[in-house]
Amino acid sequence: MELNNANCLDALTCTKCTIKTQCAWSLEHQLCVDNTQFNLSNLTIFSKEKCPRFSVVTKYKYNNTINHLDYIVKVSNDHVNFMNYLKTSKIFFCNSTKIDVYTKTITSDEIICSANILTIYFKSKSVQSFTAFIYIQFNKVLLRLDNVADHYVTFYEHECAEGKKDENCAACTWEDHGFAHYIRLCSSGNSCEGRNELYLFHNDIGESYYSHTRKVEDQCAEINVTAVDPLSGTTAGGTTITITVKNHLIFADNRTVIVTVAGMLCAKPWTSGPETITCSTTPPPKDTYEVPSGPVLIKYTSHERELIIESSQIFQYYVDNITGGASRPVMNGGIYYIIIMIQFAFFAFYTEML
């Protein structure tokens, strides 16, 4: 049972929880639990088809002094009358870590939270936009939305057309170790907020954090190394490789690009296409006794933040006799071990002869 609980607790939404055969979703605790427990209430969901669905719609109103937001959580597929439970909860409110949010209304199929932002805020901070983490809490429990990104709302200094908000931007969400992560980067080509980068994450009690550095390891479709060609090269260095990165031009906008291949610096990286970087491998250090092998890392660095994208593809160095790479001391770890043992045996024999 303890093992089942551990496996279940990894899931942070109803649908991700109930696809596991041993797990059920507690709506009143917003928690994935072992479905063999005896004290489960009638607000427990055992299949993903019965999960309530939560989606968010944002509506903005702009004038010369105040920007108004209605943050609307729409609820569907409520088979167990969970919304009635929320309406009768002793403690129920909308909240945010950055702005004042108040609960406007709650009905059988939607929750409306509202907020007002003074337009002078944007000028005082010299920004075109800012992003706030918004959440709904009941009885000290955070309501889990189906899409992590719905918790993050961007306010703009001026009215922005819906179709322009995500232009020249890339975003990504994922969950691990009890935290939900949200990344969003926009290039200077975005007309609503300009060049911007956000590395945010939050826990299950409404605490949110930001980071100056974030590493992405194949969790995201929009922030991802999709190809590395070739996947091997000589230890003498000088192999030209091309790396395909989804949305590379967005990340490279006014940022320094550094590439490492199997832990070795890849020299002179340059943008060879809309989504490609080309660079030349460098040889491992002369005291390396293990042929290097590992992923490709691309670092996009600005004066304030750093995005690191790690490839799922593995690059393998190899010793090439033709190019003279074999003259280097780089060798397989097993061969190195055998050589050391031979040297040790020779030394022991020589000592005994003396």
C-alpha positions in Angstrom: 0.0 0.0 0.0 2.9 2.4 0.8 4.4 1.7 -2.6 1.0 2.3 -4.3 0.6 5.6 -2.5 4.1 6.7 -3.6 3.3 5.9 -7.2 -0.1 7.7 -7.0 1.3 10.9 -5.4 3.3 11.7 -8.5 0.2 12.5 -10.4 -1.0 16.1 -9.9 -4.3 16.1 -11.9 -7.4 13.8 -12.0 -6.8 12.5 -15.5 -3.1 11.7 -14.9 -4.0 10.0 -11.7 -6.9 7.8 -12.8 -5.1 6.3 -15.8 -3.1 4.4 -13.2 -5.0 1.3 -12.3 -4.2 1.4 -8.6 -5.0 5.1 -8.1 -8.0 7.3 -7.5 -8.4 11.1 -7.4 -9.7 12.8 -4.2 -11.6 15.9 -5.3 -11.9 17.3 -1.7 -8.1 16.9 -1.2 -7.0 17.4 -4.8 -4.7 14.4 -4.3 -4.0 11.1 -6.0 -4.4 8.2 -3.6 -4.4 4.5 -3.4 -7.9 3.3 -4.5 -7.9 0.4 -2.1 -8.2 2.6 0.9 -11.4 2.1 2.9 -12.2 5.7 3.9 -12.6 7.2 0.4 -15.5 9.6 0.2 -18.2 10.0 -2.6 -16.0 12.9 -4.0 -13.5 10.3 -5.2 -13.0 9.7 -8.9 -11.8 6.2 -10.2 -11.7 6.7 -14.0 -10.6 9.5 -16.2 -14.0 9.6 -17.9 -15.5 10.8 -14.7 -13.0 13.6 -14.0 -14.4 17.1 -13.8 -12.8 19.3 -16.5 -11.4 22.8 -15.7 -10.5 25.3 -18.4 -9.8 29.0 -18.1 -11.0 31.9 -20.2 -9.6 35.4 -19.6 -11.4 38.6 -20.5 -9.7 42.0 -20.4 -11.1 45.6 -20.3 -8.7 48.5 -20.8 -9.0 52.2 -20.2 -6.6 55.1 -19.5 -6.1 54.3 -15.8 -7.2 50.7 -15.1 -6.8 47.3 -16.8 -9.6 44.9 -15.6 -9.4 41.1 -15.8 -12.1 38.5 -15.4 -10.5 35.1 -14.8 -13.2 32.6 -15.6 -12.8 28.9 -14.7 -15.3 26.8 -16.6 -16.3 23.5 -15.2 -17.7 20.6 -17.1 -18.2 16.8 -16.7 -19.1 17.2 -13.0 -20.6 13.8 -12.2 -20.4 14.0 -8.4 -21.6 17.6 -7.9 -18.2 18.9 -6.9 -19.2 22.5 -7.7 -21.9 22.3 -5.0 -19.2 21.1 -2.5 -17.1 24.2 -3.5 -20.0 26.6 -3.1 -20.7 25.3 0.4 -17.1 25.2 1.5 -16.3 27.4 4.6 -13.2 28.8 3.0 -13.2 29.6 -0.7 -11.3 32.3 -2.5 -9.3 33.4 -5.5 -5.7 34.5 -4.8 -2.5 35.5 -6.4 1.1 36.1 -5.3 1.5 39.3 -7.3 -1.9 41.1 -7.5 -5.1 41.6 -5.5 -7.7 39.1 -6.8 -11.2 38.8 -5.5 -13.9 36.2 -6.0 -16.7 37.7 -8.2 -19.1 34.7 -8.4 -19.4 30.9 -8.3 -22.2 29.0 -10.1 -22.8 25.4 -11.0 -20.5 25.5 -14.0 -18.0 28.4 -13.5 -15.9 30.4 -11.1 -15.2 34.0 -11.9 -12.2 35.8 -10.2 -11.5 39.5 -11.0 -8.6 41.8 -10.7 -7.7 45.5 -11.5 -4.3 46.7 -12.5 -3.3 50.4 -12.6 -1.8 51.3 -16.0 0.8 53.4 -14.2 2.3 50.2 -12.9 3.8 49.4 -16.4 5.5 52.8 -16.7 6.9 52.6 -13.2 8.5 49.2 -13.9 9.4 50.1 -17.5 7.7 46.9 -18.8 5.1 46.2 -21.5 3.6 43.3 -19.6 3.9 41.1 -16.4 2.7 37.6 -15.6 0.8 36.7 -12.3 0.2 33.3 -10.8 -3.5 33.0 -10.0 -5.1 30.1 -8.0 -8.3 29.1 -6.3 -8.2 27.7 -2.8 -10.9 25.9 -0.8 -10.5 24.6 2.8 -6.8 25.3 2.4 -6.6 23.1 -0.7 -5.4 24.3 -4.1 -7.7 23.6 -7.0 -5.8 21.7 -9.7 -6.5 22.9 -13.2 -6.1 20.6 -16.2 -3.5 22.9 -17.9 -0.7 24.2 -15.7 -0.4 27.3 -18.0 -3.9 28.4 -17.0 -2.6 29.4 -13.6 -0.4 32.0 -15.2 -2.0 35.2 -16.6 -0.2 37.9 -18.5 -1.3 41.5 -18.2 -0.5 44.0 -21.0 0.1 47.7 -20.9 -2.2 48.2 -23.9 -4.9 46.1 -25.4 -3.5 43.2 -27.4 -5.3 41.2 -30.1 -5.8 37.6 -29.1 -4.0 36.3 -32.2 -0.9 38.4 -31.4 -0.3 37.3 -27.8 1.6 34.1 -28.6 3.3 35.4 -31.8 7.1 34.8 -31.7 6.7 33.0 -28.3 7.3 29.5 -27.1 5.9 28.0 -23.9 6.2 24.8 -21.9 4.7 23.2 -18.8 5.5 20.0 -16.9 5.1 18.5 -13.4 7.7 16.8 -11.2 8.4 16.2 -7.5 5.2 18.0 -6.4 5.9 21.2 -8.4 4.3 22.5 -11.6 6.6 24.3 -13.9 5.9 27.0 -16.5 8.3 28.5 -19.0 7.6 31.2 -21.6 10.0 33.0 -23.9 9.1 35.7 -26.4 11.4 37.4 -28.9 11.5 41.2 -29.7 9.2 40.3 -32.6 6.2 39.9 -30.2 4.1 43.1 -30.5 2.3 42.7 -27.2 5.1 42.2 -24.7 8.4 42.3 -26.7 11.4 40.3 -25.7 10.6 38.4 -22.4 11.5 35.2 -20.6 9.8 33.6 -17.6 10.9 30.6 -15.6 8.2 30.0 -13.0 7.0 27.1 -10.8 4.5 26.6 -7.9 3.6 24.0 -5.3 0.3 22.6 -4.1 -0.3 25.3 -1.4 -0.2 28.4 -3.6 3.4 29.3 -3.2 5.0 30.4 -6.5 8.7 31.0 -7.4 10.8 32.2 -10.2 14.2 31.1 -11.3 17.1 32.8 -13.3 18.1 29.5 -14.8 16.1 26.6 -16.2 17.1 23.3 -17.8 14.7 21.6 -20.1 15.2 17.8 -20.7 12.9 16.7 -23.5 9.8 17.7 -21.6 8.5 20.1 -24.1 7.4 20.1 -27.7 8.1 23.8 -28.2 11.5 23.9 -26.4 13.3 20.8 -27.7 16.3 19.5 -29.6 14.7 17.5 -32.4 17.8 16.3 -34.2 21.6 16.1 -34.0 23.6 15.2 -37.2 25.9 13.4 -37.1 25.7 11.5 -33.8 29.4 10.6 -33.7 32.8 12.1 -34.4 36.5 11.5 -33.9 38.4 12.4 -30.7 40.7 14.5 -32.9 37.8 17.0 -33.1 36.8 19.0 -36.1 33.5 17.2 -36.8 30.9 19.7 -38.1 27.5 18.9 -36.5 24.1 20.5 -37.1 21.6 20.7 -34.2 18.0 21.3 -34.8 16.2 23.2 -32.0 12.5 24.0 -32.1 12.0 27.8 -32.0 15.7 28.5 -32.0 15.4 32.0 -33.3 13.1 33.0 -30.4 15.7 31.8 -27.9 18.7 33.2 -29.7 17.2 36.7 -29.9 19.8 39.0 -28.2 21.3 36.1 -26.3 24.6 34.3 -26.3 24.5 30.7 -27.6 27.0 28.2 -26.1 26.9 24.5 -27.2 28.6 21.5 -25.6 28.7 18.0 -27.1 29.2 15.1 -24.8 30.7 17.5 -22.2 33.1 19.1 -24.8 32.7 22.7 -26.1 31.5 22.9 -29.7 33.4 25.7 -31.3 32.1 28.7 -33.3 28.3 28.0 -33.1 26.3 29.9 -35.6 22.7 30.0 -36.7 22.7 28.1 -40.0 18.9 28.1 -40.4 15.6 29.1 -38.7 15.9 26.2 -36.3 19.5 25.0 -36.8 22.8 25.6 -35.1 26.1 24.4 -36.7 29.4 24.1 -34.8 32.6 22.1 -34.8 33.5 19.6 -32.1 36.7 20.0 -30.1 39.0 17.2 -28.9 38.7 15.9 -25.3 41.5 16.9 -22.9 44.8 15.0 -23.2 44.4 13.3 -19.8 41.0 11.8 -20.8 41.0 8.0 -20.5 37.3 7.4 -21.3 35.9 8.0 -24.8 33.4 10.8 -24.2 29.7 10.1 -24.9 26.7 12.2 -23.9 23.9 14.6 -24.8 24.1 17.9 -26.6 23.5 21.0 -24.4 22.5 24.4 -25.8 22.7 27.4 -23.4 21.0 30.6 -24.3 22.3 33.2 -22.0 21.3 36.9 -21.4 22.6 39.3 -18.8 19.8 38.2 -16.5 18.7 34.6 -17.3 19.8 31.4 -18.8 17.9 28.6 -20.7 19.6 25.2 -21.1 18.1 22.7 -23.5 19.4 19.1 -23.2 19.0 16.7 -26.2 17.6 13.2 -25.8 20.1 12.2 -28.6 23.5 11.0 -27.5 26.7 12.0 -29.3 29.5 9.4 -29.3 33.2 10.3 -29.7 35.4 7.6 -31.3 39.2 7.0 -31.8 40.1 7.3 -35.5 43.4 5.7 -36.5 43.5 7.4 -39.9 43.3 10.9 -38.5 45.8 10.2 -35.8 43.2 10.2 -33.0 44.7 6.9 -31.8 47.9 8.6 -30.8 45.9 10.4 -28.1 45.6 8.7 -24.7 41.7 8.6 -25.0 40.7 4.9 -24.7 37.9 2.7 -23.5 37.8 2.4 -19.7 38.1 -1.4 -19.8 41.2 -1.3 -21.9 42.7 1.3 -19.6 42.0 -1.0 -16.6 43.8 -3.9 -18.4 46.8 -1.8 -19.1 47.0 -0.6 -15.5 46.8 -4.3 -14.3 49.6 -5.3 -16.7 51.8 -2.5 -15.5 51.1 -3.5 -11.9 52.0 -7.1 -12.6 55.2 -6.1 -14.4 56.2 -3.9 -11.5 55.6 -6.7 -8.9 57.6 -9.1 -11.0 60.5 -6.7 -11.4 60.4 -5.9 -7.6 60.5 -9.7 -6.8 63.5 -10.2 -9.1 65.4 -7.5 -7.3 
